Amino acid sequence: MSGVLFVLIVLALGAVLLALFIGIVGFAAGGPFNARHGNTMMRLRVAAQAVAVALLGLVVLMGSG
């Protein structure tokens, strides 16, 4: 696996963890932050997960060739 692809996967997984953490903390705290940004954080997490899965799929495809 190339170094650039590895870095992109690590960044995508970091984005997933960050969005998940912010979403959980915001949900637990409640209040106006959660009301304003809760759905946005969930969508951001799902998008970051899609990117991470696509990159991992690319690695699998590159390795099977």
Secondary structure, 3 states (H helix, E strand, C coil): CCHHHHHHHHHHHHHHHHHHHHHHHHHHHCHHHHHHHHHHHHHHHHHHHHHHHHHHHHHHHHHCC
